[in-house]
Amino acid sequence: STSMRERSHPDPFEDYVYELRVDHAAYSLLMHKNGTPDLVSHTFEVGEEVFVKLSRDKNTGRAVVLAPVINDPDHKYFGRVLVQYHDNQSTCHVRPRRILKIGDEAAAPRVLICEKTCEFRRLGRVQLSKEDFCVELGCSWGEASNLLHQHSGRLLCIDISHEAIASCRKRYPQIHFEQMDCLQSLDVLSKAAAGCTKLFVDLGGNRELDPLIEILNFAQKTIRPRTIVVKNEALYRKALDRLRSFGTQDIGKYQSYQIPESSMWWRELGQDSIRHDESCEKRERVADRDEEVERHCK
């Protein structure tokens, strides 16, 4: 079945992945976005575990490299990598840009930021193994939870919505779901997530940064998983703005970027969050005072 699996579908992956690196609290903070592969190197070793991006059978893309990139221009599959899929042992010559390397457990702890749901779920396929205890914060109605369950050894899914959790428990009885307001129950979260190796966070995906920064700081300092995957549009935009403000060229051309003065950038985000909270509190105090004055006037 060599190469038939790949040729049978049009190529839907004209968008690729790049990462923005930031160092914070011993974590490398990475951002996944569409772009040309760079960090996903075209150098693959025989026996290396990889994930092949497929238009269908998205849960069966795990494979092992049988032969590295073919460098002979006269070869029928010049520039491709020979892999064998785990699900049915079939083989295929695959373009390197379709291949994602499985998360390296020897690498430094890291945070992966993505903008889109498809990227969030793709990272679930790539970053997890059956040895992982995965915790998902913001599981909503459980679609991503079901995927994470397929690729992890143990899974705990948490959401603030009683309705969503009740629905998830009916739809996916094999998965452990818990209702919790994480920000109001940090001690409970810490105990429930003890031993977590991979943390997936999607708290609305596009909400403001204040609660997200608090959760990420808490997770890095207390839970300390090897990998944190977070989907948040606002944080993604902040990272892009940081690159542009320092004149970074060719954003989207490469996969890996170092955010300039990354530690300072993260501290600034935290300070902005604090100032935002103080501003909100001030407006609330003024509103309360105005209401009190209005009552006395009556």
C-alpha positions in Angstrom: 0.0 0.0 0.0 3.0 2.2 -0.4 2.0 5.9 -1.0 -1.6 5.0 -1.9 -2.7 6.3 1.5 -1.3 9.7 0.9 -2.2 10.1 -2.8 -5.8 9.0 -2.2 -6.7 12.4 -0.7 -6.0 16.0 -1.7 -3.5 17.9 0.4 -5.5 19.9 3.0 -2.5 21.0 4.9 -1.4 24.1 3.0 -1.1 25.6 6.5 1.8 24.5 8.6 3.1 25.0 12.1 5.6 27.4 13.5 6.5 28.0 17.1 7.4 31.1 19.1 9.8 30.3 22.0 9.8 32.1 25.3 11.6 31.2 28.5 9.6 31.6 31.7 9.9 29.9 35.0 12.2 27.2 33.4 9.5 26.6 30.7 9.9 27.2 27.0 6.8 29.0 25.8 6.0 28.1 22.2 3.3 29.4 19.9 1.9 27.2 17.1 0.7 28.9 14.0 0.5 28.4 10.3 3.8 28.6 8.5 6.5 26.6 6.7 8.1 23.8 8.8 11.4 24.6 10.3 11.4 23.1 13.8 9.8 20.0 12.3 13.1 19.2 10.7 13.5 17.3 7.5 16.0 15.1 9.2 14.4 12.0 10.6 16.1 9.0 12.2 15.1 5.4 11.5 12.9 4.1 14.3 11.8 7.7 15.3 8.1 8.0 16.4 6.2 10.6 14.3 2.7 11.7 13.6 1.6 12.1 9.9 -1.0 14.7 9.2 -3.8 13.0 7.2 -7.0 14.4 5.7 -8.9 11.4 7.0 -8.3 8.8 9.7 -7.0 11.6 11.9 -6.6 9.3 14.9 -4.4 6.8 13.1 -1.5 9.0 12.0 1.0 7.6 14.5 3.9 6.0 12.6 7.6 5.0 12.8 10.3 6.1 10.4 11.6 3.2 8.3 13.9 5.3 6.1 15.1 8.9 6.2 14.5 11.6 3.5 15.5 10.2 0.1 18.1 12.5 -1.4 18.5 10.9 -4.8 16.8 13.2 -7.3 16.3 10.3 -9.7 14.3 8.3 -7.1 10.6 8.0 -7.6 10.0 9.3 -4.0 12.8 11.9 -3.9 12.4 14.2 -0.9 10.1 11.9 1.0 10.3 9.8 4.2 9.3 6.2 4.4 7.1 5.5 7.4 5.0 2.6 8.7 1.6 3.3 10.3 1.0 1.7 13.7 -2.7 1.0 13.1 -2.5 -1.4 10.1 1.3 -1.7 9.5 1.0 -0.2 6.0 3.9 1.8 4.6 4.0 5.2 2.8 6.5 7.7 1.4 5.4 11.0 3.0 6.4 14.5 2.3 8.4 15.9 5.4 6.0 18.8 5.7 3.3 16.4 6.6 5.3 14.9 9.5 5.2 16.1 13.1 7.7 14.8 15.6 6.3 13.3 18.7 7.0 15.5 21.8 10.5 15.0 23.1 10.3 14.0 26.8 14.0 14.9 27.2 13.3 18.5 26.2 12.8 21.3 28.8 9.3 21.7 30.1 7.3 23.9 27.8 4.1 25.7 27.0 2.6 25.4 23.6 0.2 28.2 22.5 -2.1 27.8 19.6 -4.9 29.9 18.1 -7.2 27.4 16.5 -9.1 24.3 17.7 -7.7 22.2 15.0 -4.2 23.0 16.2 -5.2 22.3 19.8 -6.4 18.8 18.9 -3.5 18.1 16.6 -1.2 18.8 19.5 -3.2 16.3 21.5 -2.3 13.6 19.0 1.3 14.6 18.8 2.2 15.4 22.5 0.5 12.6 24.3 1.4 9.0 24.9 -0.1 6.1 27.0 2.4 6.9 29.8 0.9 10.4 30.3 -1.5 11.6 32.9 -3.3 14.4 31.1 -5.5 17.1 32.7 -7.8 19.2 30.5 -9.0 22.6 31.8 -12.1 23.9 30.0 -13.3 20.7 28.5 -16.7 22.2 27.5 -18.8 19.5 25.7 -16.0 16.9 25.5 -15.1 16.8 21.9 -11.4 17.3 22.5 -11.6 15.2 25.7 -12.6 12.2 23.6 -9.5 12.6 21.5 -7.2 13.2 24.5 -8.6 10.0 26.0 -7.6 8.0 23.0 -3.9 9.1 23.2 -3.3 9.4 27.0 -3.0 6.7 29.7 -5.0 8.6 32.2 -7.3 11.7 31.8 -9.0 14.2 34.0 -11.3 16.8 32.4 -12.5 19.9 34.2 -15.0 22.6 33.4 -16.9 25.3 35.3 -20.2 24.5 33.7 -22.5 22.0 35.5 -24.5 21.5 32.4 -21.5 20.7 30.2 -20.1 18.3 32.8 -23.4 16.5 33.1 -23.6 16.2 29.3 -20.0 14.9 29.0 -20.6 12.2 31.6 -23.5 10.9 29.6 -21.7 11.1 26.2 -18.3 9.8 27.4 -18.8 7.6 30.5 -15.3 6.1 30.1 -13.7 9.6 30.9 -13.3 11.2 34.3 -15.1 14.6 34.3 -15.2 17.0 37.3 -17.0 20.4 37.7 -14.8 23.0 39.2 -14.1 26.7 39.1 -10.3 26.4 38.9 -9.4 30.0 39.9 -11.6 29.6 43.0 -10.3 26.1 43.8 -6.6 26.2 43.2 -5.8 23.9 46.2 -8.4 21.4 45.0 -7.0 21.6 41.5 -3.5 21.1 42.7 -4.4 17.8 44.5 -6.6 16.5 41.6 -3.8 17.2 39.1 -1.0 15.8 41.2 1.3 13.8 38.9 0.0 15.4 35.8 2.5 15.2 32.9 0.5 17.0 30.2 -1.9 19.9 30.8 -4.3 21.1 28.1 -6.0 24.5 28.6 -8.8 26.0 26.6 -10.6 28.5 28.8 -12.9 29.9 26.2 -10.2 30.2 23.6 -10.5 34.0 23.2 -11.2 35.3 26.7 -9.1 38.1 28.2 -5.7 37.2 29.6 -6.1 37.9 33.3 -7.5 34.5 34.4 -5.4 32.6 31.9 -2.1 34.1 33.1 -3.0 33.3 36.7 -3.7 29.7 35.7 -0.6 29.3 33.6 1.6 30.7 36.4 0.0 28.4 38.9 0.4 25.4 36.7 4.1 26.1 36.0 4.9 26.6 39.7 2.6 24.1 41.4 1.4 21.4 39.0 4.6 21.4 36.9 3.6 19.1 33.9 6.2 18.5 31.3 4.0 20.1 28.6 1.2 22.7 28.8 -0.9 23.2 25.7 -3.0 26.4 25.7 -5.5 27.6 23.1 -6.0 31.4 23.4 -6.4 34.0 20.6 -5.5 37.0 22.8 -2.2 35.5 24.0 -1.4 34.4 20.4 -2.0 38.0 19.2 0.2 39.4 22.0 3.1 37.1 21.0 2.8 38.2 17.3 2.7 41.9 18.4 5.8 41.3 20.4 7.7 39.9 17.4 6.5 42.7 15.1 7.5 45.4 17.6 11.1 44.1 17.5 11.1 44.1 13.7 11.1 40.3 13.3 11.0 39.5 9.6 9.3 36.8 7.6 6.7 35.9 10.3 5.1 32.7 9.1 8.1 31.6 6.9 9.8 29.7 9.7 8.5 27.5 12.4 10.6 28.6 15.3 11.0 32.1 16.7 12.6 33.4 19.9 10.4 36.1 21.4 12.7 39.1 22.2 13.3 39.7 25.9 10.8 36.9 26.6 11.0 37.0 30.4 10.3 40.7 30.4 7.4 40.2 28.0 5.8 37.7 30.3 6.2 39.9 33.3 4.6 42.8 31.3 1.6 40.6 30.6 1.3 39.9 34.3 1.6 43.6 35.2 -1.0 44.5 32.5 -3.3 41.9 34.1 -2.8 43.4 37.6 -3.4 46.9 36.2 -6.6 45.7 34.5 -7.8 44.2 37.7 -7.1 47.4 39.7 -8.8 49.5 37.0 -11.9 47.3 37.2 -12.0 47.5 40.9 -11.7 51.3 40.8 -14.6 51.5 38.3 -16.7 49.2 40.6 -15.9 51.4 43.6 -16.9 54.6 41.7 -20.1 52.9 40.5 -20.9 51.8 44.0 -20.3 55.3 45.3 -22.5 56.9 42.6 -25.3 54.5 43.5 -24.9 55.4 47.2 -25.0 59.1 46.4 -28.1 58.6 44.2 -29.9 56.7 47.0 -29.2 59.5 49.5 -30.4 62.1 47.1 -33.7 60.3 46.8 
